[in-house]
Each structure stands twice: as C-alpha cells, then as structure tokens.
C-alpha cells in the first residue's frame, strides 16, 4: 500500500495480536525478502513490512540517508500507522544497523531485536579496508557512477554508512532488551576469506550489546538465512516474543 501525501513508503500491515513485529530489510532489498518468514507469525503478531526510500514503490530519497534520517522516517511511519508499543524489530544486514540506532534513540519503544546476519557497527570500517578482486572493484565503482547519473540512488544509505556508524557511537547505551543474532556460516561466492572471517568474529561481538542475547547458527546459509533457513529466523522471533 502506498498512500501519497500521507505515507511515502510502500508497506503491508497484516496479522493479528497485541505485539508489533517490524521487519527491516537489507540494503536495497524489498520486503518480499521476508516471504518465507512472516506468514508463520501472523496469528500471534501484528506485522509491518515496508520498503525504505527508493525501494519498490516507495518514494525516492530527498535527503542523505544517514542513520538518523532513516530512523526518523521509520518512527514517523510507525506513528502514522499507530502500531502498538513496544516494537520487536526483525532485521537483515543493514536493516540491523538502523534498528541498533532506533533502539538507542527511542529506548522505551523497542522490546527486542532479531539481527539476521547484521554487521557490527565497528565491523563496517574494517570491511571497507579489505580490497576485493580487481574486477569486482571496477564493476562496483562503475555501478555507483551509473547510479548517480540515473539519480535513483542519489542519497544512498551505503554512501552515508560511515556517518551512521558515528551516530550510533555517539548515542547513549543500548537498552536492556533481549536480542537474537542469526548468523549464516557459509562463505558467499566472491567474498574473500579475510572478509568472511572478520564478519564471523563480529557476529559474536553483537552478543555484547545485551546481557539477554542468544546466537543462532545457520550452517546451510550465507548472508540470507531468512531465505535459506527461514525456520531458524522464525524460531528466533518466537523466542524473543516470548521474552517480551
């Protein structure tokens, strides 16, 4: 659903129950990436799926998509839809970075977070220092130049990621809430061994965000456990929901 002039993001609000589950997609991913997960929780929860600026039918971004900007857009959407507080966030990849900042910004509004193969904020700068294969660097740089010319991703979340990490580091403490870390343990094609090992190490460090944390390993999955092992993500959701 996309209601111009009132709500600028394409969304789907479904399910029944008092608890609100908010899905945050990975970078440039549509909410259909959760199709294997959300149908299993609809009888117990009110579920919101939506696309961030520039994705799907959502309006393209008008300003730089720093973490604070994204968090405020999410907060505005949730307020307009009158979702029950507090929220449980189910996040993938970059979506987990935004949930991290959201929980620090609105500490009373979040009761739990499921991080699905989300990078640790401190991991991002180190990953950028790892140089991938030459041909991939050329392709990535070419794509970024083309995207800027086309203007669709003029204010990309990826371009603002360093500022977003700084915003997280400058915020107050992470709230005392239960979290689940769902980690894929298979190396993705074209990902260097160095980058893969670094990511696995930082998956464990996310546990340190909360004293109520649990890690779920997906041994058949790379970066997309919600697609390759959705049952693990579903289990983590119910685990967090039962604790809140």
MARBA-3410 file (N, C-alpha, C, O; in Angstrom, 1 decimal):
244
0.9,-1.2,0.0,0.0,0.0,0.0,0.9,1.2,0.0,1.9,1.3,0.8 ~ 0.6,2.2,-0.8,1.3,3.5,-0.9,0.3,4.6,-0.9,-0.3,4.8,-2.0 ~ 0.2,5.4,0.1,-0.7,6.5,0.2,0.1,7.8,0.1,0.7,8.3,1.0 ~ 0.0,8.4,-1.1,0.7,9.6,-1.4,0.2,10.7,-0.5,-1.0,10.7,-0.2 ~ 1.0,11.7,-0.2,0.7,12.8,0.6,0.6,12.5,2.1,0.6,13.4,3.0
0.4,11.2,2.5,0.3,10.9,3.9,1.4,9.9,4.3,2.1,10.2,5.3 ~ 1.6,8.9,3.6,2.7,7.9,3.8,3.4,7.7,2.5,2.8,7.3,1.5 ~ 4.7,7.9,2.6,5.5,7.9,1.3,6.2,6.5,1.1,7.0,6.4,0.2 ~ 5.9,5.6,2.0,6.6,4.3,1.9,5.6,3.2,1.5,4.5,3.1,2.1 ~ 6.0,2.3,0.6,5.1,1.1,0.3,5.2,0.2,1.5,6.3,-0.1,2.0
4.0,-0.3,1.9,4.0,-1.1,3.1,2.9,-2.2,3.0,2.0,-2.1,2.2 ~ 3.0,-3.1,3.9,2.0,-4.2,4.1,1.8,-4.3,5.6,2.8,-4.7,6.3 ~ 0.6,-4.1,6.1,0.3,-4.3,7.5,-0.7,-5.4,7.7,-1.9,-5.3,7.2 ~ -0.3,-6.5,8.3,-1.1,-7.7,8.3,-1.0,-8.4,9.7,-0.2,-8.0,10.5 ~ -1.8,-9.4,9.9,-1.7,-10.2,11.1,-2.6,-9.7,12.2,-3.3,-8.7,12.1
-2.6,-10.5,13.3,-3.4,-10.1,14.5,-2.7,-10.4,15.7,-1.9,-11.4,15.8 ~ -2.9,-9.7,16.7,-2.2,-9.8,18.0,-1.8,-8.5,18.6,-1.8,-7.5,17.9 ~ -1.5,-8.5,19.8,-1.2,-7.2,20.5,0.3,-6.8,20.2,0.6,-5.6,20.3 ~ 1.2,-7.8,20.0,2.6,-7.4,19.8,2.9,-7.0,18.4,2.4,-7.6,17.4 ~ 3.7,-6.0,18.2,4.0,-5.4,16.9,5.4,-6.0,16.5,6.4,-5.8,17.2
5.4,-6.6,15.3,6.7,-7.0,14.7,7.0,-6.1,13.5,6.2,-6.1,12.5 ~ 8.1,-5.5,13.5,8.5,-4.6,12.4,9.7,-5.2,11.7,10.7,-5.5,12.3 ~ 9.6,-5.5,10.4,10.6,-6.1,9.6,11.4,-4.9,8.9,10.8,-4.1,8.2 ~ 12.7,-5.0,9.0,13.6,-4.0,8.4,14.5,-4.8,7.4,15.3,-5.7,7.7 ~ 14.3,-4.5,6.1,15.0,-5.2,5.0,16.5,-4.8,5.0,17.0,-3.8,5.6
17.3,-5.6,4.2,18.7,-5.3,4.0,18.7,-4.2,2.9,17.7,-3.7,2.4 ~ 20.0,-3.8,2.6,20.2,-2.7,1.7,19.6,-3.0,0.3,19.9,-4.0,-0.3 ~ 18.7,-2.1,-0.1,18.0,-2.1,-1.4,17.2,-3.4,-1.6,16.8,-3.7,-2.7 ~ 16.9,-4.0,-0.5,16.0,-5.2,-0.7,14.6,-4.9,-0.4,14.3,-4.0,0.5 ~ 13.7,-5.5,-1.1,12.2,-5.3,-0.9,11.7,-6.2,0.2,12.4,-7.2,0.6
10.5,-5.9,0.7,10.0,-6.6,1.9,9.6,-8.1,1.5,9.4,-8.9,2.4 ~ 9.6,-8.4,0.2,9.3,-9.7,-0.2,10.4,-10.7,0.2,10.3,-11.9,0.2 ~ 11.6,-10.1,0.6,12.7,-11.0,1.1,12.3,-11.7,2.4,13.0,-12.6,2.8 ~ 11.2,-11.3,3.0,10.7,-12.0,4.2,9.6,-12.9,4.0,9.0,-13.4,4.9 ~ 9.3,-13.2,2.7,8.1,-14.1,2.4,8.1,-15.4,3.0,7.1,-16.0,3.2
9.3,-16.0,3.3,9.4,-17.3,3.9,9.3,-17.3,5.4,9.2,-18.3,6.1 ~ 9.2,-16.1,6.0,9.2,-15.9,7.4,7.9,-15.4,8.0,7.3,-16.1,8.9 ~ 7.4,-14.3,7.5,6.3,-13.6,8.2,5.0,-14.3,8.2,4.2,-14.2,9.2 ~ 4.7,-15.2,7.2,3.4,-15.9,7.3,3.2,-16.8,8.5,2.1,-17.1,9.0 ~ 4.4,-17.2,9.1,4.3,-18.1,10.2,4.0,-17.5,11.5,3.8,-18.1,12.5
4.0,-16.1,11.6,3.9,-15.4,12.9,2.6,-14.6,12.9,2.4,-13.8,13.9 ~ 1.8,-14.6,11.8,0.7,-13.7,11.7,-0.4,-13.9,12.7,-1.1,-13.0,13.1 ~ -0.6,-15.1,13.2,-1.7,-15.4,14.2,-1.4,-14.9,15.6,-2.3,-14.8,16.4 ~ -0.1,-14.6,15.8,0.3,-14.1,17.1,0.7,-12.7,17.2,0.9,-12.1,18.3 ~ 0.9,-12.0,16.0,1.5,-10.7,16.0,0.9,-9.8,14.9,0.4,-10.3,13.9
1.0,-8.5,15.1,0.7,-7.6,14.1,2.0,-7.3,13.3,2.9,-6.9,14.0 ~ 2.0,-7.5,12.0,3.2,-7.5,11.3,3.3,-6.3,10.3,2.3,-6.1,9.6 ~ 4.4,-5.6,10.3,4.6,-4.5,9.3,5.8,-4.8,8.5,6.9,-5.0,9.0 ~ 5.5,-4.8,7.1,6.6,-4.9,6.2,6.6,-3.7,5.4,5.5,-3.2,5.0 ~ 7.7,-3.1,5.1,7.7,-1.9,4.2,9.1,-1.7,3.5,10.1,-2.3,3.9
9.1,-0.9,2.5,10.3,-0.6,1.7,10.8,0.8,2.1,10.0,1.7,2.1 ~ 12.1,0.9,2.3,12.6,2.2,2.6,12.7,3.0,1.4,12.4,2.5,0.3 ~ 13.1,4.3,1.5,13.1,5.2,0.4,13.9,4.7,-0.8,15.0,4.2,-0.7 ~ 13.3,4.8,-2.0,13.9,4.4,-3.2,13.8,3.0,-3.6,14.3,2.5,-4.6 ~ 13.1,2.2,-2.7,13.0,0.7,-3.0,11.5,0.4,-3.3,10.6,1.0,-2.6
11.3,-0.5,-4.2,9.9,-0.8,-4.6,9.2,0.4,-5.1,9.6,1.2,-5.9 ~ 7.9,0.6,-4.5,7.1,1.7,-4.9,7.2,2.9,-3.9,6.5,3.9,-4.0 ~ 8.2,2.8,-2.9,8.4,3.9,-2.0,9.0,5.1,-2.8,9.7,4.9,-3.7 ~ 8.7,6.3,-2.3,9.3,7.5,-2.9,10.8,7.5,-2.8,11.3,6.9,-1.8 ~ 11.5,8.0,-3.7,12.9,8.0,-3.6,13.4,9.1,-2.6,12.6,10.0,-2.3
14.5,8.9,-2.1,15.0,9.8,-1.0,15.2,11.2,-1.5,15.6,11.4,-2.7 ~ 14.9,12.2,-0.7,15.1,13.6,-1.0,16.3,14.2,-0.3,16.8,15.3,-0.6 ~ 16.8,13.5,0.8,18.0,13.9,1.5,18.9,12.7,1.8,18.5,11.6,1.6 ~ 20.1,13.0,2.2,21.1,12.0,2.5,20.5,11.0,3.6,20.0,11.4,4.6 ~ 20.6,9.7,3.2,20.0,8.7,4.1,21.0,8.2,5.2,21.4,7.1,5.2
21.3,9.1,6.1,22.1,8.8,7.3,21.2,8.0,8.2,19.9,7.9,8.1 ~ 21.8,7.4,9.2,21.0,6.6,10.2,19.9,7.4,10.8,18.8,6.9,11.0 ~ 20.2,8.6,11.3,19.2,9.4,11.9,18.0,9.7,11.0,16.9,9.7,11.5 ~ 18.3,10.0,9.8,17.2,10.3,8.8,16.4,9.0,8.6,15.1,9.1,8.6 ~ 17.0,7.9,8.5,16.2,6.6,8.3,15.4,6.3,9.5,14.2,5.9,9.4
16.0,6.5,10.7,15.3,6.2,11.9,14.1,7.1,12.1,13.0,6.6,12.5 ~ 14.2,8.4,11.8,13.1,9.3,11.9,12.0,9.0,10.9,10.8,9.1,11.2 ~ 12.4,8.5,9.7,11.3,8.1,8.7,10.6,6.8,9.2,9.4,6.7,9.1 ~ 11.3,5.9,9.8,10.7,4.7,10.4,9.8,5.1,11.5,8.6,4.6,11.6 ~ 10.2,6.0,12.4,9.4,6.4,13.5,8.2,7.1,13.1,7.1,6.9,13.7
8.3,7.9,12.0,7.1,8.6,11.5,6.1,7.7,10.9,4.9,7.8,11.2 ~ 6.6,6.7,10.2,5.7,5.7,9.6,5.0,4.9,10.7,3.8,4.7,10.6 ~ 5.7,4.4,11.7,5.1,3.6,12.8,4.1,4.5,13.6,3.0,3.9,14.0 ~ 4.3,5.7,13.8,3.4,6.6,14.5,2.1,6.8,13.7,1.0,6.8,14.2 ~ 2.2,7.0,12.3,1.1,7.2,11.5,0.2,5.9,11.4,-1.0,6.0,11.3
0.9,4.8,11.5,0.1,3.5,11.4,-0.4,3.1,12.8,-1.1,2.1,12.9 ~ 0.0,3.8,13.8,-0.5,3.6,15.2,-0.2,2.1,15.6,-1.1,1.4,16.1 ~ 1.0,1.7,15.4,1.4,0.4,15.8,1.5,0.3,17.3,2.0,1.3,17.9 ~ 1.2,-0.8,17.9,1.3,-0.9,19.4,2.7,-0.9,19.8,3.6,-1.5,19.2 ~ 2.9,-0.2,20.9,4.3,-0.2,21.6,4.3,-1.3,22.6,3.3,-1.6,23.2
5.5,-1.8,22.9,6.8,-1.5,22.2,6.9,-2.5,21.0,6.1,-3.4,20.8 ~ 7.9,-2.2,20.1,8.1,-2.9,18.9,9.2,-4.0,19.1,10.1,-3.9,19.8 ~ 9.0,-5.1,18.3,10.0,-6.1,18.1,10.5,-5.9,16.7,9.7,-6.0,15.7 ~ 11.8,-5.6,16.5,12.4,-5.5,15.1,13.0,-6.8,14.7,13.7,-7.5,15.4 ~ 12.6,-7.2,13.4,13.3,-8.3,12.8,14.1,-7.7,11.6,13.5,-7.2,10.7
15.4,-7.8,11.6,16.2,-7.1,10.7,17.2,-8.0,9.9,17.6,-9.0,10.4 ~ 17.5,-7.5,8.7,18.5,-8.2,8.0,19.6,-7.2,7.5,19.3,-6.1,7.1 ~ 20.9,-7.6,7.7,22.0,-6.9,7.2,22.0,-5.4,7.6,21.9,-5.1,8.8 ~ 22.0,-4.4,6.7,22.0,-3.0,7.0,20.7,-2.6,7.8,20.8,-1.7,8.6 ~ 19.6,-3.3,7.7,18.5,-3.0,8.5,18.7,-3.1,10.0,18.1,-2.4,10.8
19.6,-4.0,10.3,20.0,-4.2,11.8,20.8,-3.0,12.3,20.7,-2.7,13.5 ~ 21.6,-2.3,11.4,22.3,-1.1,11.8,21.3,0.0,12.2,21.5,0.7,13.2 ~ 20.2,0.1,11.4,19.2,1.1,11.7,18.4,0.8,13.0,18.1,1.6,13.7 ~ 18.2,-0.5,13.2,17.4,-0.9,14.4,18.3,-0.7,15.6,17.8,-0.3,16.7 ~ 19.6,-0.8,15.5,20.5,-0.5,16.6,20.4,0.9,17.0,20.3,1.3,18.2
20.4,1.8,16.0,20.3,3.2,16.3,18.9,3.6,16.8,18.8,4.4,17.7 ~ 17.9,3.0,16.2,16.5,3.2,16.6,16.3,2.9,18.1,15.7,3.7,18.9 ~ 16.9,1.8,18.5,16.7,1.3,19.9,17.4,2.3,20.9,17.0,2.5,22.0 ~ 18.5,2.9,20.4,19.2,3.8,21.3,18.5,5.2,21.3,18.6,5.9,22.3 ~ 17.8,5.5,20.2,17.1,6.8,20.1,15.8,6.8,20.9,15.5,7.7,21.6
15.1,5.7,20.7,13.7,5.5,21.3,13.8,4.3,22.2,13.2,3.2,21.9 ~ 14.4,4.4,23.3,14.7,3.2,24.2,13.5,2.5,24.7,13.5,1.3,25.0 ~ 12.5,3.3,25.0,11.2,2.7,25.6,10.3,2.1,24.5,9.3,1.5,24.9 ~ 10.7,2.3,23.3,9.8,1.9,22.2,10.2,0.5,21.6,9.4,-0.1,20.8 ~ 11.3,-0.1,22.0,11.7,-1.3,21.5,11.9,-2.4,22.6,12.6,-2.1,23.6
11.3,-3.5,22.4,11.3,-4.6,23.4,12.2,-5.8,23.0,12.5,-6.6,23.9 ~ 12.7,-5.8,21.8,13.6,-6.9,21.4,13.9,-6.7,19.9,13.2,-6.1,19.1 ~ 15.1,-7.3,19.5,15.6,-7.2,18.1,16.1,-8.6,17.7,16.9,-9.2,18.5 ~ 15.8,-9.0,16.5,16.4,-10.1,15.9,17.3,-9.6,14.8,16.8,-9.0,13.8 ~ 18.6,-9.8,14.9,19.6,-9.4,13.9,19.9,-10.6,13.0,20.6,-11.5,13.4
19.5,-10.5,11.7,19.8,-11.6,10.8,21.0,-11.2,10.0,20.9,-10.4,9.1 ~ 22.1,-11.9,10.2,23.4,-11.6,9.6,23.7,-10.1,9.4,24.0,-9.7,8.3 ~ 23.5,-9.4,10.5,23.7,-8.0,10.5,25.2,-7.7,10.9,25.7,-8.3,11.7 ~ 25.8,-6.7,10.2,27.2,-6.4,10.6,27.2,-5.6,11.9,26.3,-4.9,12.2 ~ 28.3,-5.8,12.7,28.5,-5.0,13.9,28.9,-3.6,13.4,29.7,-3.5,12.4
28.5,-2.5,14.0,28.9,-1.2,13.5,30.4,-1.0,13.4,30.9,-0.4,12.4 ~ 31.2,-1.6,14.3,32.7,-1.5,14.2,33.3,-2.3,13.1,34.4,-2.1,12.7 ~ 32.5,-3.2,12.6,33.0,-4.1,11.5,33.1,-3.4,10.2,33.9,-3.7,9.4 ~ 32.2,-2.4,10.0,32.0,-1.8,8.7,33.3,-1.1,8.2,33.6,-1.3,7.0 ~ 33.9,-0.3,9.0,35.1,0.3,8.6,36.2,-0.7,8.2,37.0,-0.5,7.3
36.3,-1.7,9.0,37.4,-2.7,8.7,37.1,-3.5,7.5,38.0,-3.8,6.7 ~ 35.8,-3.7,7.2,35.5,-4.4,5.9,35.9,-3.6,4.7,36.3,-4.1,3.7 ~ 35.7,-2.3,4.8,36.0,-1.4,3.7,37.5,-1.4,3.4,37.9,-1.0,2.3 ~ 38.3,-1.7,4.3,39.8,-1.7,4.1,40.2,-3.0,3.4,41.3,-3.0,2.9 ~ 39.4,-4.0,3.4,39.7,-5.2,2.7,39.4,-5.1,1.2,38.3,-4.8,0.8
40.4,-5.1,0.4,40.3,-4.9,-1.0,39.9,-6.3,-1.7,40.6,-7.3,-1.6 ~ 38.8,-6.2,-2.4,38.3,-7.4,-3.1,39.0,-7.6,-4.4,39.9,-6.8,-4.7 ~ 38.6,-8.6,-5.2,39.2,-8.8,-6.5,39.1,-7.5,-7.4,38.1,-6.8,-7.3 ~ 40.1,-7.3,-8.2,40.2,-6.1,-9.1,38.9,-5.9,-9.9,38.4,-4.8,-10.0 ~ 38.5,-7.0,-10.6,37.3,-6.9,-11.5,36.1,-6.5,-10.8,35.2,-5.8,-11.3
35.9,-7.0,-9.5,34.7,-6.6,-8.7,34.8,-5.1,-8.3,33.7,-4.4,-8.3 ~ 36.0,-4.6,-8.0,36.1,-3.2,-7.6,35.7,-2.3,-8.8,35.0,-1.3,-8.7 ~ 36.2,-2.7,-10.0,35.8,-2.0,-11.2,34.3,-2.0,-11.5,33.8,-0.9,-11.8 ~ 33.7,-3.1,-11.3,32.3,-3.2,-11.5,31.5,-2.4,-10.5,30.6,-1.6,-10.9 ~ 31.9,-2.5,-9.2,31.2,-1.7,-8.2,31.3,-0.2,-8.4,30.4,0.5,-8.3
32.5,0.2,-8.8,32.7,1.7,-9.0,31.9,2.1,-10.2,31.4,3.2,-10.2 ~ 31.9,1.3,-11.2,31.1,1.6,-12.4,29.7,1.7,-12.1,29.0,2.6,-12.6 ~ 29.1,0.8,-11.3,27.7,0.8,-11.0,27.4,2.1,-10.2,26.3,2.7,-10.4 ~ 28.2,2.4,-9.2,28.0,3.6,-8.4,27.9,4.9,-9.3,27.1,5.7,-9.1 ~ 28.8,5.0,-10.2,28.8,6.1,-11.1,27.6,6.2,-12.0,26.9,7.3,-12.1
27.1,5.0,-12.5,25.9,5.0,-13.3,24.7,5.3,-12.5,23.8,6.0,-12.9 ~ 24.6,4.8,-11.2,23.5,5.1,-10.4,23.4,6.6,-10.0,22.3,7.1,-10.0 ~ 24.5,7.2,-9.8,24.5,8.7,-9.6,24.0,9.5,-10.8,23.3,10.5,-10.6 ~ 24.4,9.0,-11.9,23.9,9.7,-13.2,22.4,9.5,-13.3,21.7,10.4,-13.7 ~ 21.9,8.3,-13.0,20.5,8.0,-13.1,19.7,8.6,-12.0,18.4,8.8,-12.1
20.4,9.0,-10.9,19.8,9.7,-9.8,18.9,8.9,-8.8,18.4,9.4,-7.8 ~ 18.6,7.6,-9.2,17.7,6.9,-8.3,18.3,6.7,-6.9,17.5,6.7,-6.0 ~ 19.6,6.5,-6.8,20.2,6.3,-5.5,21.1,7.4,-5.1,22.2,7.2,-4.6 ~ 20.7,8.6,-5.5,21.5,9.8,-5.2,21.9,9.9,-3.7,23.0,10.3,-3.4 ~ 20.9,9.6,-2.9,21.2,9.7,-1.4,21.2,8.4,-0.8,20.4,8.0,0.1
22.1,7.5,-1.2,22.2,6.1,-0.8,22.5,5.9,0.6,23.4,6.7,1.2 ~ 21.9,4.9,1.3,22.2,4.6,2.6,23.7,4.1,2.7,24.3,4.4,3.7 ~ 24.1,3.5,1.7,25.5,2.9,1.7,26.5,4.1,1.7,27.6,4.0,2.3 ~ 26.2,5.1,0.9,27.1,6.3,0.9,27.2,7.0,2.2,28.2,7.7,2.5 ~ 26.2,6.8,3.1,26.2,7.5,4.4,26.6,6.6,5.5,26.5,7.0,6.7
27.0,5.4,5.3,27.2,4.4,6.3,28.2,4.8,7.4,28.0,4.6,8.6 ~ 29.3,5.5,7.0,30.3,5.9,8.0,29.7,6.9,9.0,29.9,6.8,10.2 ~ 28.9,7.9,8.5,28.2,8.8,9.3,27.2,8.1,10.2,27.0,8.5,11.4 ~ 26.5,7.1,9.7,25.6,6.4,10.5,26.3,5.7,11.7,25.8,5.7,12.8 ~ 27.4,5.1,11.4,28.2,4.4,12.5,28.6,5.4,13.5,28.5,5.1,14.7
29.0,6.6,13.1,29.4,7.6,14.1,28.2,8.0,14.9,28.4,8.2,16.1 ~ 27.1,8.1,14.3,25.8,8.5,15.1,25.5,7.4,16.1,25.2,7.8,17.2 ~ 25.7,6.1,15.8,25.5,5.1,16.8,26.5,5.2,17.9,26.1,5.1,19.1 ~ 27.7,5.4,17.6,28.8,5.5,18.6,28.6,6.7,19.5,29.0,6.7,20.7 ~ 28.0,7.8,19.0,27.8,9.0,19.8,26.5,9.0,20.6,26.2,9.8,21.4
25.7,7.9,20.4,24.4,7.8,21.2,24.6,7.2,22.5,25.7,6.7,22.8 ~ 23.6,7.2,23.4,23.7,6.6,24.7,23.6,5.1,24.5,23.6,4.6,23.4 ~ 23.7,4.4,25.7,23.8,3.0,25.7,22.6,2.3,25.0,21.5,2.8,24.9 ~ 22.9,1.0,24.6,21.9,0.2,24.0,21.0,-0.3,25.1,21.4,-0.6,26.2 ~ 19.6,-0.3,24.9,18.7,-0.6,26.0,18.9,-2.1,26.5,19.4,-2.9,25.8
18.4,-2.3,27.7,18.5,-3.6,28.3,17.3,-4.5,27.8,16.3,-4.7,28.5 ~ 17.4,-5.0,26.6,16.4,-5.8,25.9,17.0,-7.1,25.4,18.1,-7.2,25.1 ~ 16.1,-8.1,25.2,16.6,-9.4,24.6,16.9,-9.2,23.2,16.1,-8.5,22.4 ~ 17.9,-9.8,22.7,18.3,-9.8,21.3,18.7,-11.2,20.8,19.1,-12.0,21.6 ~ 18.5,-11.4,19.5,18.9,-12.7,18.9,19.8,-12.4,17.7,19.4,-11.5,16.9
20.8,-13.1,17.5,21.7,-12.9,16.4,21.6,-14.2,15.6,22.1,-15.3,16.0 ~ 21.1,-14.1,14.3,21.0,-15.2,13.4,22.1,-15.1,12.4,22.1,-14.2,11.6 ~ 23.1,-16.0,12.4,24.3,-15.9,11.6,24.4,-17.0,10.6,24.4,-18.2,10.9 ~ 24.6,-16.6,9.3,25.0,-17.6,8.3,26.4,-18.0,8.4,27.3,-17.1,8.6 ~ 26.8,-19.3,8.3,28.1,-19.7,8.5,28.8,-20.1,7.2,30.0,-20.5,7.2
28.1,-20.0,6.1,28.7,-20.4,4.8,29.3,-19.1,4.1,28.6,-18.1,4.1 ~ 30.5,-19.2,3.5,31.1,-18.1,2.8,30.4,-17.9,1.5,30.2,-18.9,0.7 ~ 30.0,-16.7,1.2,29.3,-16.4,-0.1,30.3,-16.3,-1.2,31.5,-16.0,-1.0 ~ 29.9,-16.7,-2.4,30.8,-16.6,-3.5,31.3,-15.2,-3.7,30.6,-14.2,-3.5 ~ 32.6,-15.0,-4.1,33.3,-13.7,-4.3,33.6,-13.0,-3.1,34.2,-11.9,-3.2
33.2,-13.5,-1.9,33.6,-12.9,-0.6,35.0,-13.5,-0.2,35.1,-14.7,-0.2 ~ 35.9,-12.6,0.1,37.3,-13.1,0.4,37.2,-13.8,1.7,36.4,-13.6,2.6 ~ 38.2,-14.7,1.9,38.3,-15.4,3.2,38.5,-14.5,4.4,38.0,-14.7,5.5 ~ 39.3,-13.5,4.1,39.6,-12.5,5.2,38.3,-11.7,5.6,38.1,-11.6,6.8 ~ 37.5,-11.3,4.6,36.3,-10.6,4.9,35.3,-11.6,5.6,34.6,-11.1,6.6
35.2,-12.8,5.2,34.3,-13.8,5.8,34.7,-14.0,7.3,33.8,-14.0,8.2 ~ 36.0,-14.2,7.6,36.4,-14.5,8.9,36.1,-13.3,9.8,35.7,-13.4,11.0 ~ 36.4,-12.1,9.3,36.1,-10.9,10.1,34.6,-10.8,10.4,34.3,-10.4,11.6 ~ 33.8,-11.1,9.5,32.3,-11.0,9.7,31.9,-12.0,10.8,31.1,-11.7,11.7 ~ 32.4,-13.2,10.7,32.1,-14.2,11.7,32.5,-13.8,13.1,31.8,-14.0,14.1
33.7,-13.2,13.2,34.2,-12.7,14.5,33.2,-11.6,15.1,32.9,-11.6,16.3 ~ 32.8,-10.7,14.2,32.0,-9.6,14.7,30.5,-10.1,15.0,29.8,-9.4,15.7 ~ 30.1,-11.2,14.4,28.8,-11.7,14.7,28.7,-12.0,16.2,27.7,-11.7,16.8 ~ 29.7,-12.6,16.7,29.8,-12.9,18.1,29.8,-11.7,19.0,29.2,-11.6,20.1 ~ 30.5,-10.6,18.5,30.6,-9.4,19.3,29.2,-8.7,19.4,29.0,-7.9,20.4
28.3,-8.9,18.5,27.0,-8.3,18.7,26.3,-8.8,19.9,25.4,-8.1,20.5 ~ 26.6,-10.0,20.4,26.0,-10.6,21.6,26.3,-9.6,22.8,25.5,-9.6,23.8 ~ 27.4,-8.9,22.7,27.8,-8.0,23.8,26.8,-6.8,24.0,26.9,-6.1,25.0 ~ 26.0,-6.6,23.0,25.0,-5.4,23.1,24.1,-5.6,24.3,23.7,-4.6,25.0 ~ 23.7,-6.8,24.7,22.8,-7.1,25.7,23.2,-8.3,26.5,23.8,-9.3,26.0
22.9,-8.3,27.8,23.1,-9.5,28.7,22.1,-10.6,28.4,22.2,-11.7,28.8 ~ 21.0,-10.2,27.7,20.0,-11.2,27.3,20.1,-11.4,25.8,19.3,-10.9,25.0 ~ 21.1,-12.1,25.4,21.4,-12.3,23.9,21.6,-13.8,23.7,22.1,-14.5,24.5 ~ 21.3,-14.2,22.4,21.5,-15.6,22.0,21.8,-15.6,20.5,21.2,-14.9,19.7 ~ 22.7,-16.5,20.2,23.1,-16.6,18.8,22.6,-17.9,18.2,22.7,-19.0,18.8
22.1,-17.8,17.0,21.6,-18.9,16.2,22.5,-19.1,15.0,22.6,-18.2,14.2 ~ 23.0,-20.3,14.8,23.9,-20.5,13.7,23.1,-21.2,12.5,22.4,-22.2,12.8 ~ 23.3,-20.7,11.3,22.6,-21.3,10.1,23.7,-21.9,9.2,24.3,-21.2,8.5 ~ 23.9,-23.2,9.4,25.1,-23.8,8.7,24.8,-24.1,7.2,25.7,-24.5,6.5 ~ 23.6,-23.9,6.8,23.3,-24.0,5.3,23.1,-22.7,4.6,22.8,-22.6,3.5
23.5,-21.6,5.4,23.2,-20.3,4.8,24.4,-19.4,4.8,25.4,-19.6,5.5 ~ 24.4,-18.5,3.8,25.4,-17.5,3.7,24.8,-16.2,4.3,24.6,-16.2,5.5 ~ 24.6,-15.2,3.5,24.1,-13.9,4.0,22.6,-13.8,4.1,22.1,-12.7,4.6 ~ 21.9,-14.8,3.7,20.4,-14.7,3.6,19.7,-15.8,4.3,19.0,-16.6,3.7 ~ 19.9,-16.0,5.6,19.2,-17.1,6.4,17.7,-17.0,6.3,17.1,-18.1,6.4
17.2,-15.8,6.1,15.7,-15.7,6.1,15.1,-16.4,4.8,13.9,-16.7,4.8 ~ 16.0,-16.6,3.8,15.6,-17.3,2.6,16.0,-18.8,2.6,15.2,-19.6,2.2 ~ 17.2,-19.1,3.1,17.7,-20.4,3.0,17.3,-21.3,4.2,17.2,-22.5,4.1 ~ 17.2,-20.6,5.4,16.8,-21.3,6.6,15.8,-20.5,7.4,16.1,-20.1,8.5 ~ 14.6,-20.2,6.8,13.7,-19.4,7.5,13.2,-19.9,8.8,12.8,-19.1,9.7
13.2,-21.2,9.0,12.7,-21.8,10.2,13.6,-21.4,11.4,13.0,-21.3,12.5 ~ 14.8,-21.1,11.2,15.7,-20.6,12.3,15.3,-19.2,12.7,15.3,-18.8,13.9 ~ 15.0,-18.3,11.7,14.6,-17.0,11.9,13.3,-16.9,12.7,13.1,-16.2,13.6 ~ 12.4,-17.8,12.2,11.0,-17.9,12.9,11.2,-18.3,14.3,10.5,-17.8,15.2 ~ 12.1,-19.3,14.6,12.3,-19.7,16.0,12.8,-18.6,16.8,12.4,-18.4,18.0
13.8,-17.8,16.3,14.3,-16.7,17.0,13.3,-15.6,17.3,13.3,-15.0,18.4 ~ 12.4,-15.4,16.4,11.3,-14.4,16.6,10.4,-14.8,17.7,10.1,-14.0,18.6 ~ 10.0,-16.1,17.7,9.1,-16.6,18.8,9.9,-16.5,20.2,9.3,-16.3,21.2 ~ 11.1,-16.8,20.1,11.9,-16.8,21.4,12.0,-15.4,21.9,11.7,-15.2,23.1 ~ 12.2,-14.4,21.1,12.2,-13.0,21.6,10.8,-12.6,22.0,10.7,-11.9,23.0
9.9,-12.9,21.2,8.5,-12.5,21.5,8.0,-13.1,22.9,7.3,-12.4,23.6 ~ 8.4,-14.3,23.2,8.0,-14.9,24.5,8.7,-14.3,25.6,8.3,-14.4,26.8 ~ 9.8,-13.6,25.4,10.5,-12.9,26.5,10.1,-11.5,26.7,10.5,-10.8,27.7 ~ 9.2,-11.0,25.8,8.8,-9.6,26.0,7.4,-9.4,26.4,6.9,-8.3,26.6
END
